[in-house]
Amino acid sequence: MKLSHLKQIVAYLERFKQIVAAHRVDDNLIRLVFDKEESIYFDMRKSASKIFKTKKEIARTKIYNAPFDILLAKHCNRAKIENIALVNGDKVLRFSCLLQSAYKTQRTFLQFEFTGKHTNAILLDEEERVIEALRHVDLFSSFREVKVGQKLLPLPKPNFTPKEYPLEDVESFLYAQYEEEAKKKLQSLKKQKIAFLEKKRKKLQKRLEALEDEQELNTKADQAELFGNLVLMHLHTIKPYQTNLQLTDYEGKERQIQLEKPFAKPSDISEHFFKTAKKLRQKAANLHKEKDSLNSKITYYDNFIEAVRSAEYLSKLAILFPKRQNSRQTKQDDSIESFYIEGYKVQLGKNERGNVALLQNAKARDIWLHLKDRPSCHVIIRTDKQNVPQNVIEAAAKLCVEFTTTQKDRFLVDYTQRREVKIQEGANVLYNKYKTIEVDTRSQ
């Protein structure tokens, strides 16, 4: 960030009197919620640090519980803003925060340093000792140690006069800071993710097209059964290990049968044909199940691709493509998809099997969602007996719509606790004591 811009942002921030909440929404992204419920984001990436605003709140894909996050909330949530200033005339923005209780008043400095490779967010006490920091820095990496309990040395004062870059409107600048970069990144990420999903869909389509015809399978089964019976009729004429058979059928016609491998006993040949016929008939009988399964998976990817294509914010893609929670995950049911919204695990069924599995495995206080009065995927929010914020339920309801249909319209989504849902047959249910959310996809 330019020093001139920071000076003007400081003047803009002076209208706020309190920090209502402070937390990370991504590894290097901190949100401060001020009085008047205005959110401003501090992007502390070393290569691209900046301050910005968004027209739509960026959703947290997980809740951060590192020491920095715990102490950030402890010292800054509901804190009065005593002063906002740039430290030593450099690109270091400091909030002086006061927390008042019945017994004492505690002053804490929240410092954002936009200083290139040393970019950092640091909590300091009144004596400028480090309480915690987004990044700890040792003396091997910098002349200036950032270590808990150590006094933070000031940065050298700039020895040059910075140029001035006047802003017509600071608030418009803060929105533009995010929108320009986010738009480019969103389009690039969309293209990448859609290509990934289309590749998976193409594989499923090839498998579907490669499936044999049911009538052809039954015809092959009839032939194998006929050959098995003919072999039984001529067992006395067939020699061990013979691979080329010439047999007379029921109508007196000569049949030539070429075996793929030799058999020690002629009776093994007839058993081989009967087993083959049985397998072919079973395959033909179950062919519709495999087709239905492949078609449901293809539809799932069609909906997934459209959900990505319709995403208006990077935060939506972060939900659709969550980071791996750990490297030793247990094998997941491939009929269920999992997402994370502000730390809450949200699962949806890709097909009927997935819907049934979700219903069977959900706990009583988990939240269940389904489109009102029409077929849809089932969605479960894992609550761990916690109260789920309304915005998480609304985001889950949108997933329910997006993974059910690509149609752009207004939809109603019912939701209730899992214990209010009674399974009738398969994924068919009855439920009561529910609430309803409207999801409008027409603007996407």
C-alpha positions as CSV (number, residue, x, y, z in Angstrom):
1,M,0.0,0.0,0.0
2,K,1.1,3.6,-0.7
3,L,1.8,5.7,2.4
4,S,-0.3,8.5,1.0
5,H,-3.3,6.2,0.7
6,L,-2.8,5.0,4.3
7,K,-2.8,8.6,5.6
8,Q,-6.2,9.2,3.9
9,I,-7.6,5.8,5.2
10,V,-6.6,6.8,8.7
11,A,-8.7,10.0,8.4
12,Y,-11.6,7.8,7.1
13,L,-11.3,5.4,10.0
14,E,-11.4,8.2,12.6
15,R,-15.2,8.3,12.3
16,F,-15.4,4.9,14.1
17,K,-15.5,4.9,17.9
18,Q,-15.5,1.1,18.7
19,I,-14.3,-2.2,17.3
20,V,-17.3,-4.5,17.8
21,A,-15.5,-7.7,16.6
22,A,-12.1,-8.7,15.3
23,H,-11.3,-12.1,13.7
24,R,-9.5,-13.8,10.8
25,V,-11.6,-15.0,7.8
26,D,-8.6,-16.5,6.0
27,D,-5.0,-17.3,6.8
28,N,-3.8,-13.7,6.2
29,L,-7.1,-11.8,6.2
30,I,-8.5,-10.0,9.2
31,R,-11.9,-8.5,9.5
32,L,-12.6,-5.6,11.9
33,V,-16.3,-4.9,12.5
34,F,-16.8,-1.3,13.7
35,D,-19.7,0.5,15.2
36,K,-22.5,1.1,12.6
37,E,-21.9,-2.6,11.7
38,E,-19.3,-1.7,9.0
39,S,-16.7,-4.3,8.2
40,I,-13.2,-3.5,6.9
41,Y,-10.7,-6.1,5.8
42,F,-7.0,-6.1,6.4
43,D,-5.2,-8.3,3.9
44,M,-1.8,-9.1,5.4
45,R,-0.2,-11.1,2.6
46,K,3.4,-10.2,2.3
47,S,3.2,-9.7,-1.5
48,A,-0.1,-7.9,-1.7
49,S,-1.1,-6.3,1.6
50,K,-4.0,-3.8,1.5
51,I,-7.1,-2.6,3.2
52,F,-10.5,-3.0,1.5
53,K,-14.3,-3.2,1.9
54,T,-16.7,-5.5,0.2
55,K,-20.4,-5.1,-0.7
56,K,-21.0,-8.7,0.6
57,E,-19.4,-10.1,3.7
58,I,-16.7,-12.7,3.1
59,A,-17.8,-15.9,4.7
60,R,-15.4,-17.7,7.0
61,T,-14.7,-21.3,5.8
62,K,-13.3,-22.2,9.2
63,I,-13.0,-20.7,12.7
64,Y,-9.4,-19.9,13.7
65,N,-8.4,-20.8,17.2
66,A,-4.6,-20.0,17.3
67,P,-3.3,-18.0,20.2
68,F,-3.3,-14.9,18.0
69,D,-7.0,-15.3,17.2
70,I,-8.0,-15.9,20.8
71,L,-6.0,-12.8,22.0
72,L,-7.2,-10.7,19.1
73,A,-10.8,-11.3,20.2
74,K,-10.0,-10.9,23.9
75,H,-8.3,-7.5,23.5
76,C,-10.3,-6.0,20.6
77,N,-13.9,-7.2,20.7
78,R,-16.1,-4.5,22.0
79,A,-13.0,-2.2,22.6
80,K,-13.3,1.5,22.5
81,I,-11.0,3.2,19.9
82,E,-8.9,5.7,21.7
83,N,-6.8,6.7,18.7
84,I,-5.8,5.7,15.2
85,A,-2.5,6.8,13.8
86,L,0.5,5.9,11.6
87,V,3.5,5.0,13.7
88,N,6.7,7.1,13.0
89,G,5.3,8.4,9.7
90,D,5.6,4.9,8.2
91,K,3.2,2.4,6.7
92,V,2.3,1.1,10.2
93,L,-1.3,1.6,11.1
94,R,-2.0,1.5,14.9
95,F,-5.3,1.3,16.7
96,S,-5.1,2.2,20.4
97,C,-7.9,0.2,22.0
98,L,-9.4,0.5,25.5
99,L,-11.3,-2.2,27.3
100,Q,-13.1,-1.1,30.4
101,S,-14.4,-3.3,33.2
102,A,-15.6,-2.6,36.7
103,Y,-12.1,-3.1,38.0
104,K,-9.7,-1.7,35.4
105,T,-9.1,-0.1,32.1
106,Q,-6.8,-2.0,29.7
107,R,-5.1,-0.4,26.8
108,T,-3.9,-2.5,23.8
109,F,-2.3,-1.5,20.5
110,L,-3.5,-3.4,17.4
111,Q,-0.8,-2.7,14.8
112,F,-1.0,-3.5,11.1
113,E,2.4,-3.2,9.3
114,F,2.2,-2.9,5.5
115,T,6.0,-3.1,5.1
116,G,6.7,-5.5,2.3
117,K,8.3,-8.8,3.3
118,H,7.9,-7.8,7.0
119,T,4.1,-7.3,6.7
120,N,2.4,-8.3,10.0
121,A,-0.4,-7.8,12.4
122,I,0.8,-7.4,16.0
123,L,-0.9,-7.0,19.4
124,L,1.1,-4.9,21.9
125,D,0.6,-3.9,25.5
126,E,1.0,-0.3,26.9
127,E,4.8,-0.8,27.1
128,E,4.9,-2.0,23.5
129,R,5.7,-5.5,24.4
130,V,4.4,-8.2,22.0
131,I,1.2,-9.9,23.3
132,E,0.8,-12.0,20.1
133,A,1.4,-11.6,16.4
134,L,0.1,-13.1,13.1
135,R,3.8,-13.9,12.3
136,H,6.6,-14.4,14.8
137,V,9.9,-13.2,13.5
138,D,13.3,-14.2,14.9
139,L,16.6,-12.4,14.8
140,F,17.9,-14.7,12.1
141,S,15.2,-13.4,9.7
142,S,15.2,-9.7,10.6
143,F,17.0,-7.1,12.8
144,R,13.6,-6.6,14.5
145,E,12.4,-9.5,16.6
146,V,8.7,-10.2,16.9
147,K,8.4,-12.5,19.9
148,V,5.8,-12.8,22.6
149,G,6.9,-10.9,25.8
150,Q,9.7,-9.0,24.0
151,K,9.6,-5.2,23.4
152,L,8.9,-4.4,19.8
153,L,11.6,-2.1,18.3
154,P,10.4,0.8,16.2
155,L,11.0,0.7,12.5
156,P,13.5,3.3,11.2
157,K,11.9,6.5,10.1
158,P,11.6,6.9,6.3
159,N,14.4,9.1,5.1
160,F,12.5,10.3,2.0
161,T,9.4,12.4,1.3
162,P,6.7,10.2,-0.1
163,K,4.6,11.4,-3.1
164,E,1.0,12.3,-2.5
165,Y,-1.7,10.4,-4.3
166,P,-5.0,12.1,-3.4
167,L,-8.2,10.0,-3.4
168,E,-11.5,11.5,-4.6
169,D,-13.4,9.1,-2.3
170,V,-11.7,6.8,0.2
171,E,-14.7,4.5,0.5
172,S,-14.9,4.0,-3.3
173,F,-11.1,3.3,-3.2
174,L,-11.6,0.7,-0.5
175,Y,-14.2,-1.1,-2.5
176,A,-12.1,-0.9,-5.7
177,Q,-9.1,-2.4,-3.8
178,Y,-11.0,-5.7,-3.5
179,E,-13.2,-5.7,-6.6
180,E,-10.5,-5.3,-9.2
181,E,-8.3,-8.1,-7.9
182,A,-11.2,-10.3,-6.8
183,K,-12.8,-10.1,-10.2
184,K,-9.7,-11.3,-12.0
185,K,-9.0,-14.0,-9.5
186,L,-12.6,-15.1,-9.5
187,Q,-12.7,-15.5,-13.3
188,S,-9.4,-17.4,-13.3
189,L,-10.4,-19.7,-10.5
190,K,-13.8,-20.3,-12.1
191,K,-12.1,-21.4,-15.3
192,Q,-9.8,-23.7,-13.5
193,K,-12.5,-25.3,-11.3
194,I,-14.9,-25.7,-14.2
195,A,-12.3,-27.5,-16.3
196,F,-11.6,-29.8,-13.3
197,L,-15.3,-30.6,-12.9
198,E,-15.9,-31.0,-16.7
199,K,-13.0,-33.5,-16.8
200,K,-14.7,-35.7,-14.2
201,R,-18.1,-35.3,-15.9
202,K,-16.5,-36.4,-19.2
203,K,-15.2,-39.6,-17.7
204,L,-18.6,-40.5,-16.3
205,Q,-20.2,-39.8,-19.7
206,K,-17.7,-42.1,-21.4
207,R,-18.6,-44.8,-18.9
208,L,-22.3,-44.3,-19.6
209,E,-21.8,-44.5,-23.4
210,A,-19.6,-47.6,-23.0
211,L,-22.3,-49.6,-21.2
212,E,-23.6,-52.6,-23.2
213,D,-27.2,-52.9,-24.4
214,E,-29.5,-54.9,-22.2
215,Q,-30.9,-56.8,-25.2
216,E,-27.4,-57.7,-26.4
217,L,-26.5,-59.0,-23.0
218,N,-29.6,-61.2,-22.8
219,T,-28.8,-62.5,-26.4
220,K,-25.3,-63.4,-25.3
221,A,-26.7,-65.1,-22.2
222,D,-29.1,-67.2,-24.4
223,Q,-26.2,-68.3,-26.6
224,A,-24.0,-69.2,-23.6
225,E,-26.9,-71.2,-22.1
226,L,-27.5,-73.0,-25.4
227,F,-23.8,-73.9,-25.7
228,G,-23.9,-75.3,-22.1
229,N,-26.8,-77.5,-22.9
230,L,-25.2,-78.7,-26.2
231,V,-22.0,-79.6,-24.4
232,L,-24.1,-81.7,-21.9
233,M,-25.7,-83.5,-24.8
234,H,-22.3,-84.5,-26.3
235,L,-20.2,-85.1,-23.2
236,H,-19.3,-88.6,-24.4
237,T,-17.8,-87.2,-27.6
238,I,-15.7,-84.4,-26.2
239,K,-12.1,-85.1,-25.3
240,P,-10.2,-83.5,-22.3
241,Y,-8.4,-80.2,-23.2
242,Q,-10.2,-79.9,-26.5
243,T,-10.7,-76.2,-27.5
244,N,-12.5,-76.6,-30.8
245,L,-15.9,-78.3,-30.6
246,Q,-18.2,-79.3,-33.4
247,L,-21.6,-80.2,-32.0
248,T,-25.0,-80.9,-33.5
249,D,-27.8,-78.7,-32.1
250,Y,-31.5,-79.6,-31.5
251,E,-32.3,-79.0,-35.2
252,G,-29.5,-81.2,-36.5
253,K,-27.3,-78.3,-37.6
254,E,-23.6,-78.4,-37.0
255,R,-22.3,-75.8,-34.4
256,Q,-18.7,-74.9,-34.1
257,I,-17.7,-73.6,-30.6
258,Q,-14.2,-72.2,-30.0
259,L,-13.2,-72.2,-26.3
260,E,-10.9,-69.5,-24.9
261,K,-9.0,-72.0,-22.8
262,P,-8.8,-75.8,-22.4
263,F,-10.7,-77.7,-19.7
264,A,-9.6,-80.9,-18.1
265,K,-13.1,-82.3,-17.9
266,P,-15.9,-81.9,-20.5
267,S,-18.4,-81.2,-17.7
268,D,-16.3,-78.2,-16.7
269,I,-17.1,-76.7,-20.2
270,S,-20.8,-76.8,-19.7
271,E,-20.5,-75.4,-16.2
272,H,-18.4,-72.5,-17.6
273,F,-21.1,-71.6,-20.1
274,F,-23.9,-71.8,-17.5
275,K,-21.9,-69.5,-15.2
276,T,-21.3,-67.1,-18.1
277,A,-25.0,-67.0,-18.9
278,K,-25.9,-66.3,-15.3
279,K,-23.4,-63.4,-15.0
280,L,-24.7,-61.9,-18.3
281,R,-28.3,-62.1,-17.1
282,Q,-27.4,-60.5,-13.8
283,K,-25.5,-57.8,-15.6
284,A,-28.5,-57.1,-17.9
285,A,-30.9,-57.1,-14.9
286,N,-28.8,-54.6,-13.0
287,L,-27.9,-52.4,-16.0
288,H,-30.6,-49.9,-15.2
289,K,-29.2,-49.4,-11.7
290,E,-25.7,-48.6,-13.2
291,K,-27.2,-46.2,-15.7
292,D,-29.3,-44.5,-13.0
293,S,-26.2,-44.1,-10.9
294,L,-24.1,-42.7,-13.7
295,N,-26.9,-40.3,-14.8
296,S,-27.3,-39.1,-11.2
297,K,-23.6,-38.4,-10.9
298,I,-23.5,-36.6,-14.3
299,T,-26.5,-34.4,-13.1
300,Y,-24.6,-33.7,-9.9
301,Y,-21.6,-32.4,-11.9
302,D,-23.9,-30.4,-14.2
303,N,-25.3,-28.7,-11.1
304,F,-21.8,-28.3,-9.5
305,I,-20.5,-26.6,-12.7
306,E,-23.5,-24.2,-12.8
307,A,-22.9,-23.4,-9.1
308,V,-19.3,-22.5,-9.9
309,R,-20.3,-20.5,-13.0
310,S,-22.9,-18.5,-11.0
311,A,-20.5,-17.8,-8.1
312,E,-20.2,-14.0,-7.6
313,Y,-17.6,-14.0,-4.9
314,L,-14.4,-15.9,-4.1
315,S,-15.9,-16.8,-0.7
316,K,-18.5,-19.0,-2.6
317,L,-15.7,-20.9,-4.3
318,A,-13.9,-21.3,-1.0
319,I,-17.1,-23.0,0.3
320,L,-17.5,-25.2,-2.9
321,F,-13.9,-26.3,-2.8
322,P,-12.9,-26.5,0.9
323,K,-9.3,-27.0,2.0
324,R,-8.5,-30.5,3.2
325,Q,-9.1,-30.6,7.0
326,N,-6.3,-33.1,7.6
327,S,-4.0,-35.4,5.7
328,R,-5.4,-38.6,7.3
329,Q,-9.0,-38.3,6.5
330,T,-11.1,-41.5,6.6
331,K,-12.5,-42.6,3.3
332,Q,-15.6,-40.7,2.5
333,D,-18.8,-42.1,1.0
334,D,-18.6,-41.0,-2.7
335,S,-22.4,-40.4,-2.7
336,I,-22.0,-37.6,-0.2
337,E,-20.3,-34.2,-0.7
338,S,-18.9,-32.1,2.2
339,F,-18.5,-28.4,2.5
340,Y,-17.5,-26.0,5.3
341,I,-19.3,-22.8,6.0
342,E,-17.8,-20.7,8.9
343,G,-16.4,-23.9,10.5
344,Y,-19.7,-25.8,10.2
345,K,-19.6,-29.0,8.2
346,V,-22.4,-29.1,5.6
347,Q,-23.1,-32.4,3.7
348,L,-25.4,-33.1,0.8
349,G,-26.5,-36.3,-0.9
350,K,-25.4,-36.6,-4.5
351,N,-28.1,-39.2,-5.2
352,E,-30.7,-41.3,-3.4
353,R,-28.0,-43.5,-1.8
354,G,-26.3,-40.4,-0.4
355,N,-29.6,-38.9,0.8
356,V,-30.4,-42.1,2.7
357,A,-26.9,-42.3,4.2
358,L,-27.2,-38.7,5.4
359,L,-30.6,-39.3,7.0
360,Q,-29.3,-42.5,8.8
361,N,-26.1,-40.9,10.1
362,A,-27.3,-37.5,11.1
363,K,-27.7,-36.7,14.8
364,A,-30.9,-35.5,16.4
365,R,-29.8,-31.8,16.7
366,D,-28.3,-31.6,13.2
367,I,-30.1,-29.3,10.8
368,W,-31.8,-31.0,7.8
369,L,-32.8,-29.0,4.7
370,H,-34.8,-29.9,1.6
371,L,-36.6,-28.0,-1.2
372,K,-40.3,-27.5,-0.3
373,D,-42.8,-29.8,-2.0
374,R,-40.5,-31.1,-4.7
375,P,-37.7,-33.6,-5.1
376,S,-34.2,-32.4,-4.1
377,C,-31.0,-33.4,-2.6
378,H,-31.0,-33.7,1.2
379,V,-28.6,-31.4,3.1
380,I,-27.4,-31.8,6.7
381,I,-25.6,-29.2,8.8
382,R,-23.5,-30.9,11.5
383,T,-24.2,-28.8,14.6
384,D,-22.2,-30.6,17.4
385,K,-25.1,-29.4,19.6
386,Q,-24.3,-25.8,18.9
387,N,-26.7,-23.1,17.7
388,V,-26.1,-22.5,14.0
389,P,-26.0,-18.9,12.8
390,Q,-28.8,-17.9,10.4
391,N,-26.3,-17.0,7.6
392,V,-24.9,-20.5,7.7
393,I,-28.4,-22.0,7.3
394,E,-29.1,-19.6,4.4
395,A,-25.8,-20.6,2.7
396,A,-26.7,-24.3,3.2
397,A,-30.2,-23.6,1.7
398,K,-28.6,-22.1,-1.4
399,L,-26.4,-25.2,-1.8
400,C,-29.5,-27.3,-1.6
401,V,-31.0,-25.4,-4.5
402,E,-27.9,-25.2,-6.6
403,F,-27.2,-29.0,-6.3
404,T,-30.8,-29.8,-7.2
405,T,-31.5,-27.6,-10.3
406,T,-29.8,-25.2,-12.7
407,Q,-33.1,-23.4,-13.2
408,K,-33.0,-19.7,-12.2
409,D,-36.0,-18.9,-10.1
410,R,-37.3,-18.3,-6.5
411,F,-37.3,-21.5,-4.4
412,L,-38.5,-22.3,-0.9
413,V,-36.3,-24.5,1.3
414,D,-37.6,-26.1,4.5
415,Y,-35.3,-26.8,7.4
416,T,-35.7,-28.4,10.8
417,Q,-33.8,-30.5,13.3
418,R,-33.1,-34.1,12.2
419,R,-35.2,-35.5,15.0
420,E,-38.3,-33.9,13.5
421,V,-37.8,-35.9,10.2
422,K,-39.4,-39.3,9.9
423,I,-38.1,-41.7,7.2
424,Q,-40.9,-43.4,5.3
425,E,-39.2,-45.3,2.5
426,G,-35.7,-44.8,1.0
427,A,-35.1,-41.0,1.0
428,N,-38.9,-40.2,1.3
429,V,-39.6,-38.4,4.6
430,L,-42.3,-36.6,6.6
431,Y,-41.4,-33.7,8.9
432,N,-42.9,-31.0,11.1
433,K,-42.0,-28.0,13.2
434,Y,-40.0,-26.6,10.3
435,K,-39.1,-23.1,9.1
436,T,-38.8,-22.0,5.5
437,I,-36.2,-19.9,3.7
438,E,-36.5,-18.3,0.2
439,V,-33.6,-18.6,-2.2
440,D,-33.6,-16.5,-5.3
441,T,-31.1,-17.5,-8.0
442,R,-32.4,-15.3,-10.7
443,S,-29.8,-12.5,-10.1
444,Q,-26.9,-14.9,-10.5
